[in-house]
Amino acid sequence: MSGKRLTAEQVRLYMSSRTQGRTQIQASAKVGISERSGRRIDGAGTRVTERKERHWRTRKDPFAEVWDSDIVPLLEQQPRLDATTLFEDLQERYPQRFGNGKKRTFQRRVKAWKALHGPDKEVMFRQVQEPGRQGFSDFTELKDITVTIAGEVLAHRLYHFRLPFSGWSHVSVVLGGESFSALAEGLQAALWRLGGAPLEHRTDSLSAAFKNLSQDARADLTERYDALCRHYGMTATRNNRGVSHENGAVESPHGHLKRRMAQALLLRASSDFPTLEDYRQWLDALVGRFNRRCADALAIERAQLQALPARRTTDYSEQVVSVTTSSTIEVKRVLYSVPARLIGERLR
């Protein structure tokens, strides 16, 4: 055993043998260590395996000559530079000097420098979820999942509502883009299935629905969203633009939902459905299965939800259009024909 470090298990077995009455020579032979090691254990006990902490380098610093002159000035000027970029730049400036084997050492060195001298990082406070306080809405695209209806690809996205406390979700198929109508329809379907409404509803500011709208149209859309939430007694809130983690209570579950969908379609052995209604029922059943897993938490949350109003509110968009001399109107870039007697009139 010469030259090998004693292990904690060897020390334990040796000491156990000694307490059973074996001699130092017998206990050492049984464990497979030298008699000299046995004497060391008898003298130091379990501390014999403890390593002394060292505070010195065991090898030369490969970056000593370039750290202060090349690396630190760059880090001070551009703190957002990452270690990989700096290392590759170093390799370009000093060919054949810094091999890839030194990359991990360099990354640790940069990380240590940033911890001591770098800028403060963004602080994210842990969100403590309260039952019945919040509900989140968002839309998600199925980029890696293709669903067909009777052999034809279905171009669609999903509306996703979620209660962050219990994890209860509602998902609906959206055939168009992100719009107030899709949000209103999906949100109301979720609340009536849930049987109550949270105190606050949060979304992503309907940024996609605001696209290409005038300032007046945006103000109107905002007012309609606020009115929708007021109808259910909810405070309408929006995420701050560019702060993605604020919608994390629904963004992260998007990934879980899509993974479950992909796995369920594999298990089904087909992503083709006879009708759109069949697909909607399949998706509804899939979401229902993992909603059942949060039944206990949902029971707690339901007790804190607000009662629903007597009826739903409108979940469609209104638009004022003029009837052309061709007896047509244009709604969202689609032409519709109307009776000729309405030529020149304005329709809502």
C-alpha positions as CSV (number, residue, x, y, z in Angstrom):
1,M,0.0,0.0,0.0
2,S,3.1,2.3,-0.1
3,G,2.4,5.6,-1.8
4,K,-1.4,5.4,-1.6
5,R,-3.4,7.7,0.6
6,L,-5.5,6.2,3.3
7,T,-9.2,6.3,2.8
8,A,-11.9,7.1,5.4
9,E,-13.3,3.6,5.0
10,Q,-9.9,2.0,5.7
11,V,-9.5,4.1,8.8
12,R,-13.0,3.1,10.0
13,L,-12.4,-0.7,9.4
14,Y,-9.0,-0.5,11.1
15,M,-10.5,1.2,14.2
16,S,-13.3,-1.3,14.3
17,S,-10.8,-4.2,14.2
18,R,-8.9,-2.6,17.0
19,T,-12.0,-2.2,19.2
20,Q,-12.7,-6.0,18.6
21,G,-9.4,-6.8,20.3
22,R,-7.1,-7.3,17.4
23,T,-3.5,-6.2,17.6
24,Q,-2.1,-3.4,15.5
25,I,-0.4,-5.9,13.2
26,Q,-3.6,-8.0,12.8
27,A,-5.8,-5.0,12.2
28,S,-3.5,-3.6,9.6
29,A,-3.3,-6.9,7.7
30,K,-7.0,-7.3,7.8
31,V,-7.6,-3.8,6.2
32,G,-4.7,-4.1,3.8
33,I,-2.5,-1.3,5.1
34,S,1.0,-1.2,6.4
35,E,1.8,-1.5,10.1
36,R,3.2,2.0,10.0
37,S,-0.1,3.3,8.7
38,G,-1.8,1.5,11.6
39,R,0.5,3.4,14.1
40,R,-0.5,6.7,12.4
41,I,-4.2,5.8,12.8
42,D,-3.7,4.9,16.5
43,G,-2.0,8.2,17.0
44,A,-4.3,10.5,15.1
45,G,-7.6,8.6,14.8
46,T,-10.0,9.8,12.0
47,R,-8.0,12.9,11.5
48,V,-5.3,11.0,9.7
49,T,-7.3,11.3,6.4
50,E,-7.8,15.1,6.7
51,R,-5.9,17.1,4.2
52,K,-4.4,20.4,5.2
53,E,-5.8,23.3,3.3
54,R,-3.2,25.0,1.1
55,H,-3.0,28.7,0.2
56,W,-0.4,28.5,-2.5
57,R,-0.3,27.7,-6.2
58,T,1.0,24.3,-7.2
59,R,1.9,25.4,-10.8
60,K,2.8,28.6,-12.6
61,D,-0.1,30.9,-13.6
62,P,-0.4,30.6,-17.4
63,F,-2.0,34.0,-17.7
64,A,0.2,36.0,-15.3
65,E,1.9,38.0,-18.1
66,V,-1.3,39.0,-19.9
67,W,-3.9,39.3,-17.2
68,D,-3.2,42.8,-16.0
69,S,-2.1,44.2,-19.3
70,D,-4.6,42.6,-21.7
71,I,-7.6,41.1,-19.9
72,V,-8.4,43.5,-17.0
73,P,-8.5,46.6,-19.2
74,L,-11.0,44.9,-21.4
75,L,-13.1,43.7,-18.5
76,E,-13.1,47.2,-17.0
77,Q,-14.2,48.8,-20.3
78,Q,-16.7,46.1,-21.3
79,P,-17.9,44.2,-18.3
80,R,-20.4,42.2,-20.4
81,L,-17.6,40.4,-22.3
82,D,-17.8,36.7,-21.4
83,A,-14.8,34.5,-20.7
84,T,-15.1,32.5,-24.0
85,T,-14.9,35.7,-26.1
86,L,-11.9,37.0,-24.2
87,F,-10.1,33.6,-24.4
88,E,-10.6,33.4,-28.2
89,D,-9.4,36.9,-28.6
90,L,-6.3,36.0,-26.5
91,Q,-5.7,33.0,-28.8
92,E,-5.8,35.3,-31.8
93,R,-3.4,37.8,-30.3
94,Y,-1.0,35.2,-29.0
95,P,-1.0,32.2,-31.5
96,Q,0.2,28.9,-30.2
97,R,0.5,30.2,-26.6
98,F,-2.8,29.4,-25.1
99,G,-4.2,26.0,-26.0
100,N,-7.8,25.0,-25.5
101,G,-6.8,23.0,-22.4
102,K,-6.4,26.3,-20.5
103,K,-9.9,27.5,-21.3
104,R,-11.5,26.3,-18.1
105,T,-8.8,27.8,-16.0
106,F,-9.3,31.1,-17.8
107,Q,-13.1,31.0,-17.3
108,R,-12.7,30.4,-13.6
109,R,-10.3,33.4,-13.4
110,V,-12.7,35.7,-15.2
111,K,-15.6,34.6,-13.1
112,A,-13.6,35.3,-9.9
113,W,-12.6,38.7,-11.2
114,K,-16.3,39.6,-12.0
115,A,-17.4,38.5,-8.6
116,L,-14.9,40.9,-7.0
117,H,-14.8,43.8,-9.4
118,G,-17.6,43.4,-11.9
119,P,-20.9,45.3,-12.1
120,D,-23.9,44.4,-9.9
121,K,-26.2,41.7,-11.4
122,E,-29.9,42.1,-11.7
123,V,-31.7,41.1,-8.5
124,M,-34.7,38.8,-9.0
125,F,-36.8,38.4,-5.9
126,R,-38.5,35.1,-5.4
127,Q,-42.2,35.4,-6.1
128,V,-44.3,34.0,-3.3
129,Q,-47.6,32.9,-4.9
130,E,-50.8,33.4,-3.0
131,P,-53.9,31.3,-3.7
132,G,-56.4,33.1,-5.8
133,R,-54.3,36.2,-6.3
134,Q,-53.1,36.0,-9.9
135,G,-53.8,34.4,-13.2
136,F,-51.6,34.6,-16.3
137,S,-52.4,34.6,-20.0
138,D,-50.1,34.2,-22.9
139,F,-50.0,32.8,-26.5
140,T,-47.4,30.2,-27.6
141,E,-46.5,28.9,-31.1
142,L,-46.0,25.2,-31.8
143,K,-42.8,25.6,-33.9
144,D,-41.6,22.0,-33.4
145,I,-45.0,20.3,-33.5
146,T,-47.0,19.8,-36.7
147,V,-50.7,18.9,-36.4
148,T,-52.8,18.0,-39.4
149,I,-56.6,17.9,-39.9
150,A,-57.6,15.2,-42.4
151,G,-54.1,15.4,-43.8
152,E,-54.0,19.2,-44.1
153,V,-51.5,21.1,-41.9
154,L,-53.3,23.2,-39.3
155,A,-51.7,26.6,-38.9
156,H,-52.5,27.6,-35.3
157,R,-51.1,28.7,-32.0
158,L,-52.3,28.1,-28.4
159,Y,-53.8,30.4,-25.8
160,H,-52.5,29.4,-22.3
161,F,-54.1,30.5,-19.0
162,R,-52.5,29.4,-15.8
163,L,-52.9,29.9,-12.0
164,P,-49.3,30.1,-10.6
165,F,-50.3,28.9,-7.1
166,S,-51.9,25.6,-8.0
167,G,-50.6,25.2,-11.5
168,W,-54.1,24.7,-13.0
169,S,-54.1,25.5,-16.7
170,H,-56.5,26.0,-19.6
171,V,-55.4,25.8,-23.2
172,S,-57.4,26.6,-26.3
173,V,-56.7,26.5,-30.1
174,V,-56.3,29.9,-31.8
175,L,-56.5,29.8,-35.6
176,G,-55.6,33.4,-36.1
177,G,-52.9,35.6,-34.6
178,E,-52.6,37.1,-31.1
179,S,-55.6,39.4,-30.8
180,F,-57.9,40.8,-28.2
181,S,-60.7,38.6,-29.5
182,A,-58.5,35.5,-29.0
183,L,-57.5,36.6,-25.5
184,A,-61.1,37.5,-24.4
185,E,-62.5,34.2,-25.8
186,G,-59.7,32.1,-24.2
187,L,-59.7,33.9,-20.9
188,Q,-63.5,33.7,-20.4
189,A,-63.5,30.0,-21.3
190,A,-60.8,29.4,-18.7
191,L,-62.6,31.4,-16.0
192,W,-66.0,29.7,-16.5
193,R,-64.3,26.2,-16.5
194,L,-62.4,27.2,-13.4
195,G,-65.6,28.4,-11.7
196,G,-64.1,31.7,-10.4
197,A,-61.7,34.6,-11.0
198,P,-58.5,35.6,-9.4
199,L,-57.9,39.1,-8.0
200,E,-55.4,40.0,-10.8
201,H,-54.9,39.1,-14.4
202,R,-51.5,39.5,-16.0
203,T,-50.5,39.4,-19.6
204,D,-47.7,40.6,-21.9
205,S,-49.2,44.0,-22.7
206,L,-50.9,42.5,-25.8
207,S,-47.8,43.6,-27.7
208,A,-48.6,41.5,-30.8
209,A,-52.2,42.8,-30.9
210,F,-50.9,46.4,-30.7
211,K,-48.7,45.9,-33.8
212,N,-49.4,48.3,-36.7
213,L,-52.2,50.0,-34.7
214,S,-52.6,53.8,-34.4
215,Q,-52.3,55.5,-31.0
216,D,-56.0,55.9,-30.7
217,A,-56.6,52.2,-31.6
218,R,-54.1,51.1,-29.0
219,A,-55.8,53.2,-26.4
220,D,-59.1,51.7,-27.4
221,L,-57.7,48.1,-27.1
222,T,-56.2,48.9,-23.7
223,E,-59.6,50.2,-22.5
224,R,-61.4,47.1,-23.8
225,Y,-58.8,44.8,-22.0
226,D,-59.3,46.8,-18.8
227,A,-63.1,46.5,-19.2
228,L,-62.9,42.8,-19.7
229,C,-60.9,42.4,-16.5
230,R,-63.3,44.7,-14.6
231,H,-66.3,42.6,-15.7
232,Y,-64.8,39.7,-13.7
233,G,-63.5,41.9,-10.8
234,M,-59.9,41.4,-11.7
235,T,-57.2,44.1,-11.7
236,A,-55.6,44.3,-15.2
237,T,-51.8,44.2,-15.1
238,R,-49.1,43.9,-17.8
239,N,-45.5,42.8,-17.8
240,N,-42.8,45.5,-18.2
241,R,-41.5,45.4,-21.7
242,G,-38.2,43.6,-22.1
243,V,-38.4,41.9,-18.6
244,S,-39.2,38.3,-19.7
245,H,-38.9,36.7,-16.2
246,E,-42.1,38.6,-15.0
247,N,-44.2,36.2,-17.1
248,G,-42.2,33.2,-16.0
249,A,-45.3,31.6,-14.3
250,V,-46.7,30.9,-17.7
251,E,-43.6,31.1,-20.0
252,S,-41.9,28.1,-18.4
253,P,-45.0,25.9,-18.4
254,H,-45.3,26.6,-22.2
255,G,-42.3,24.3,-22.6
256,H,-43.8,21.6,-20.3
257,L,-47.0,21.8,-22.2
258,K,-45.4,21.4,-25.6
259,R,-43.2,18.5,-24.4
260,R,-46.3,16.7,-23.1
261,M,-48.0,17.3,-26.4
262,A,-45.1,16.0,-28.4
263,Q,-44.8,12.9,-26.2
264,A,-48.6,12.3,-26.3
265,L,-48.6,12.5,-30.1
266,L,-45.8,10.0,-30.3
267,L,-47.7,7.7,-28.0
268,R,-50.8,8.2,-30.2
269,A,-48.6,7.3,-33.2
270,S,-50.2,10.0,-35.3
271,S,-50.5,13.8,-35.3
272,D,-53.4,13.7,-37.7
273,F,-57.0,14.3,-36.5
274,P,-60.3,13.7,-38.5
275,T,-61.7,17.1,-37.5
276,L,-60.6,20.3,-35.7
277,E,-63.1,19.4,-33.0
278,D,-61.4,16.0,-32.5
279,Y,-58.0,17.8,-32.0
280,R,-59.6,20.3,-29.5
281,Q,-61.1,17.4,-27.5
282,W,-57.7,15.6,-27.5
283,L,-55.9,18.7,-26.3
284,D,-58.5,19.3,-23.7
285,A,-58.2,15.8,-22.3
286,L,-54.4,16.1,-22.2
287,V,-54.5,19.3,-20.2
288,G,-57.1,17.8,-18.0
289,R,-54.8,14.9,-17.1
290,F,-52.1,17.1,-15.6
291,N,-54.7,19.4,-14.0
292,R,-55.8,16.4,-12.0
293,R,-52.4,16.2,-10.4
294,C,-52.8,19.6,-8.8
295,A,-56.3,18.9,-7.4
296,D,-55.3,19.4,-3.8
297,A,-53.7,22.8,-4.4
298,L,-56.6,23.8,-6.7
299,A,-59.1,23.1,-3.9
300,I,-57.2,25.6,-1.7
301,E,-57.1,28.1,-4.5
302,R,-60.8,27.8,-5.5
303,A,-61.8,28.8,-2.0
304,Q,-60.1,32.2,-2.5
305,L,-61.4,32.9,-6.0
306,Q,-64.0,35.6,-6.7
307,A,-67.5,34.6,-7.8
308,L,-68.2,34.9,-11.5
309,P,-70.7,37.5,-12.9
310,A,-74.1,36.5,-14.1
311,R,-73.0,36.3,-17.7
312,R,-70.0,36.6,-20.0
313,T,-69.0,39.8,-21.7
314,T,-68.2,40.3,-25.4
315,D,-65.3,38.4,-26.8
316,Y,-65.2,39.8,-30.2
317,S,-63.8,43.0,-31.8
318,E,-65.9,45.8,-33.2
319,Q,-64.8,47.8,-36.2
320,V,-66.4,50.6,-38.1
321,V,-66.1,50.2,-41.9
322,S,-67.5,52.0,-45.0
323,V,-69.3,50.1,-47.8
324,T,-67.5,50.8,-51.1
325,T,-69.1,51.5,-54.4
326,S,-68.3,47.8,-55.3
327,S,-70.7,46.8,-52.4
328,T,-67.8,45.4,-50.3
329,I,-66.2,46.1,-47.0
330,E,-62.7,45.3,-45.8
331,V,-62.1,43.8,-42.4
332,K,-58.6,42.9,-41.4
333,R,-57.5,42.9,-45.0
334,V,-60.3,40.5,-46.1
335,L,-63.0,41.6,-48.5
336,Y,-66.7,40.8,-47.8
337,S,-69.6,41.5,-50.0
338,V,-72.7,43.2,-48.6
339,P,-76.2,44.1,-50.1
340,A,-75.9,46.9,-52.6
341,R,-78.4,49.1,-50.8
342,L,-75.7,49.7,-48.1
343,I,-73.3,51.4,-50.5
344,G,-71.9,54.6,-48.9
345,E,-73.1,53.5,-45.4
346,R,-70.8,53.0,-42.4
347,L,-71.2,49.6,-40.7
348,R,-70.2,48.4,-37.2
